[in-house]
Amino acid sequence: MSARAHLVSYEPATYDDLESAPADYTVELVGGRLHAQPRPRGKHIGIEATLGMRLGPPFQLGDGGPGGWWILDEPEIHFIQDVEVTVPDLAGWRRERMPSLPEDHRFRIIPDWVCEIVSPSTRRFDLDEKKPLYARYGVRWLWLLDPDAEVLEACTLAAGGWHSERTFGPDDPVDADPFRGVQFTVASLCR
C-alpha cells in the first residue's frame, strides 16, 4: 500500500475513533465508516489557499464585494452530531445563518457552499460519498475542482440532487453561484 493511501474502516466507527486518528491524516466519518487520508500535498494546499484568497476579500471581508460570508479552509463539519463528520477543502456560510464562528473546532451549522479539490487519492470518496452526503443535508452549492485537468464544476442543489450549472476549463473566467462578480480562471488557481 502506498504511503499516500486513503484508508477506510469497514466496522462501525465513532467520533472517538476519529479523534484518536494520527495527526498527519484528515479523518472523516461518513456512513458509519472512518475515512482517513494523508494531509494534502503542497500543490493542493496552495490551490485551497489561493481560492480562499480570491473569495475571502469580497465575500468575507466586503472588500470589493458584498461581504456577508465566512469562507474557511478545512472546517470540521458535523452534519449529525458526531455521526456524520466531513472536512471539505473549503466551505462557506452566509453570516445571516451563522452569525459567529463556533467556540471549538466543530461546525454544527450546515454550510451554504462547499468546494472539494479532487485529487487521485480522494476522487472516489469526494464524488461517491461526500457529494451525495452534501446533497442529503442541504448544502446549496458545491464546487468540484480538479487541478490535474484544470476544471471546476459548479453545481447547485435542486430537488434533492445536484444540477451541474457549468464546467469551467483552464482559461474560462469562473463566475458561478454563489460567488458571482469576482472572476478568476481555474488555471490561475493551479499555478
N, C-alpha and C positions, 0 to 999 in steps of 0.2 A: 504494500500500500504506500502511495506517495506521501511525502511529508505534508502536502497541502490538501489532504483528503477531507471530504465532507463526511462527518461521522453521524450516524443515526442510531438511536436506541430503539429497539423494537418492543421493549417492555414498557408498560405504563410508567411514565416519568412524572415527577412532581417539580414544583418550584424549588424545593430543597436540592434536587439533583442539578437544576440549572445553576443555583448559587454555588455549588461545590465543584463546578467545572473549572478546568485550568484557565488562568487569566489571559493566556495568549489565544483564546478562542472566542468567537462571537457565538453565543449559545441562545437558542430559541426553543420554545415549547409549543408545538403545533400538533393538534390531533392526538394528544396524549404521548407524543414521542419527542424526545430531546434531539435537536439538530445542532451540531457543533461544527463550525468551520474555522480554520485559522483566521486570525485577524487579517484584514485586507492588505494587499501589497501596495507599494508606494504609488503606482500609477492610479490605482483605484481610489486611494485616499486623496490624491491630487485632484481627480475629477470631482469627487464628492465636495471637496473644499472649494473648488472653482465654481461649481454650480451654486453652492451656498453663498459665495461672494457675489454672484450675479443677481441672485434673488433677494438676498438679505437687505441691501441698502434701500431699494424701492419698496419692498413689501414688508419687511420687518421694521426698518428704521424710518420709512417715509421719505427718504432722500431720493427725489426724482420720481416718486411713485406714491401710491395711495396709503402705504403703511397698513396697519391693522392685522398683521400676521406674526406668528412665531415660526421661524424656519430653523430647524435643528438637525444636526448630524447625529445619526445613530441613537435615537432615543429608545428606551426600553418601553414598549407599549404593551399594556395589559388589557387585552380585549375582554377576557373574563378573568377576574382576579386570580392570578397565579395559576391559571389553567391554559390559556392561550396567550402566549407572550412572543412578540417578534421584535426585531431590531432592524428596521429598514435603514437604508443608507441615508436618506433624508426624509423628513416629514414636516408638514406644515399644518398649523391650526389657525383659524381665524380667531382673533382675540375676543370677539364677542362670544365665542363658545368656550374659550379657555383664557379668561382674563389675566391669569398669572401662572407662572410655572410651578410645578409641584415642589414640595419641600425636599423630597428624596428623589431617587432616580426612576421611580415608577410613574409612567404616564398612563392614567386611567381614563382619560377622555380620548375617544377615537379621533384620529387626525382627519382633517379635510382632504389632505393631499399626501401622497407617498411617492417617493422615487426610489426605485431599485436599480442599481448599477449591476447589470447582468454579466457575470463572468463565467468562464467554462466550468469552474468548480461549484457555482451557485445556480446556474441556469435552470436546472430541473426543479430545484427547490423553490426558487423565485416564481417560476411560471406555473408549476403544477400544484404547489401547496400554498404559497403566500398570496399569489394573485387571487385565487378563489376565497381565501380567508378574508382579504381586504374587502371583497365584494359582499361576503356574508355579513360583515359587521358595518357596512355602510360607508366606507371611505369613498368620498365622492369623485376624486381624481387620482389617477395612477399614471406615472411616467415610468417607462422601462427604457433604460439607456444601455445600449450595447457598445462599449468602447472599441471592441475589435472591429465591428462593422461600421462604426461611427454613425449609428442610427438611434434616434429617440422616437419611441411610440408613445403618443399621448392618448390616454383612454379616459372615458367618462362613464360613471356608473349609471345605467339606465335599466329599469325593470329588473333589478336584482343581478344584472350581469354587466360585463364590460363591453363597451362600444368603442372601437378604435376610431378616434376622431381624425387623427392624421399621423403619418410616419414621416419624420424629418430625416433627410440624408445629411451627409457631412457638411455641405455648404448651404443648406437651406436655413433661412432665418427662423429660429424657433420662436413662435408666437402662439402659445397654447394656453387654454384654461388650466388652472385659474390665474395664471400669471401673464396675462396679455399686456403688451405695451413695452416690455423690456425684451429686446431681441438680441440673440447671440446665435452662433452656429454650434452644432454638435462638435465639429472639428476643433473649434476654439476651446472646448472643454477637454478634449482628448489629447491636446499637445503638452 
